[in-house]
Amino acid sequence: MSCPRCQQPLRERAVDGVPVAHCASCEGLLVKTKHTIRLVQALEKQLETAPTKDEVIEPVPHDGVTLSCPSGHTMVSSGYMGARIAIVDRCEACQVLFIDGREVEPLVRQYARTRARGDDRREHLDKEHEAMSKRVDAMLRARAATKSIGGGGFGF
């Protein structure tokens, strides 16, 4: 099996249990689409420094070359996770994704940064939920107190 980028042999290996085909020449990775997130999560563990939620990740310029998968199908290029930081190539017919060697770290950093932003958002939503719960409880206590005083709360 040959690398879509440089046509050198791909070697089967596992990254934290995720099967990939690795090109020793260009450092590209070929992975089944269904394993992509697991691969990125495994590679995230190997980052020397975790990205911050505000980190600016420089996009990797795309060379515009249309690649073919090892089976000879034309691959489609698109931004990973909807962003244009790393343009990955995928083969719909074979359900594989090729990540150029120079795209691997920016792609993993983008994923980690997105997760960090999501963690902050979840924390913010939890605080909002807690504040809203307190307001609702206060309103219910006030309404219950009004009812017990003799007014049904609606002037009846």
N, C-alpha and C positions, 0 to 999 in steps of 0.2 A: 504494500500500500504506500502510495507516494503523497508527499506534502502538497496541498493545494497551492501554496505560495512558491516554494522553491523546487518542487518535484524530487526532493531527497527522500530517502526512506523514513517512514514513520515507525516508531517503536511503541508497542503496547506497554503501558505501565499503569499504576494506580496512584492517585493522589488522595491520601487519607481514605482509601477504599473506593474512590470514584475512578472507574476505568476511563482512560484517555489514550489517545495516540499522540505521541510527542515527537516533534522534529528537532533533532540535536543541532541542525544547521541554522535554522531561523528562530528556534525556540517557540514555534507555533504549537497550538494544542487543538486537536480535533476531538470533539466530545459529542455524544448523543445529546440531542436537545433536552430530553427528559432528565439528564444528569447535570445540566448547566448550573442550576442554583446550588446543588450539593458541591459541585466543583468550586464555584466562587466562594462558598462558605468555607470550604477546606483551605483554599488559598488565602482567605482573609486571616486565618489563624497564623499564617506564615509571615504576615506583614511585620516589618521591624517596628513601625510606629502606626498607631491607629489614626485615621484621618479625623479631624474635627468636623462638626456639622457645618462650619463656615469655610472649610478648606476649599481653595480654588484648585480645581484639577484641570490641567491644561489638556485640551483635546489633542488626540493623535491625528495628524493629517492623513486623510485617506488618499491613496495614490490613484484611485479611479480604475484600477485594474480589476476586471471581472475574472473571478477564480472558478475553477471546476473542482468538484469533490473528487475523491479517489476513484469513484465509479464513473466519472466523466460527465456528470450532470452540471449544468451551470448553477453557480451559487448566487444568492441574492444578498446584497450588502444592505445593512441597516444599523441604526444606532442602537446600542444595547440599552435596555430599560427606557427606551424612548428618547434618550439623550444622544448627543453626537460627540461624546467624549471619546468613545471607542466605537469604531464601525466594524461590526463583526459580519462574517459571511456564513450564510446557512444554505443548506441543501434541503429543500422541501421533500424531494423524493426519498432521500436517505435518512431524513430527520437527524442531521448532524449540523454542528456549529463549528466553525473554524475561527480561532482567536489568534491573530498574529502575535508573535512574541513581544513586540513593542506595545501591544494593546493590553496585555495581561494585567500588569500592575495598575494602570489607570482604570481599567474596568473593575478590578477588585476594590480599589479605593472608592470608586463611585458607588458601588454597592454598599460598602461599609459606611460611607458618608450618608447615604440615603437611610440606612438603618438608624444611624445616630440621630438624624432629624426626626425619624419616626418615633424613637424613644422619647425625645423631647416633647413631641406632639402628644403622645400618650400620657406623659406626665402632666402636661398642661390640661388635657381633657379630664384627667382624674381630679385635678384641683377644681376645675369648673364644676364637675359633677358633685363634688363634696360641698362646694359653696351653694349650689342650687338646692341640694338636699336640705341644707340648714335653713335656707329661705322658705322652702315648702313646709318644713316642720314648724317653723315659727308662724307661718300663715295658718296652718291647721290648728295649732295651739290657740292662736288668737280667735279663730272662728269658734272653736270649742268653748272658749271662755265666754264669748258673746252669747252663745246659745244657753249656757248654764246660768247666765244672769237673768234670763227671761225673755230676751228678744231672740226670735228665731234667726236673727241675722239679716232678715229681709223686712223688718218693720211690722211683722204680723203680730 
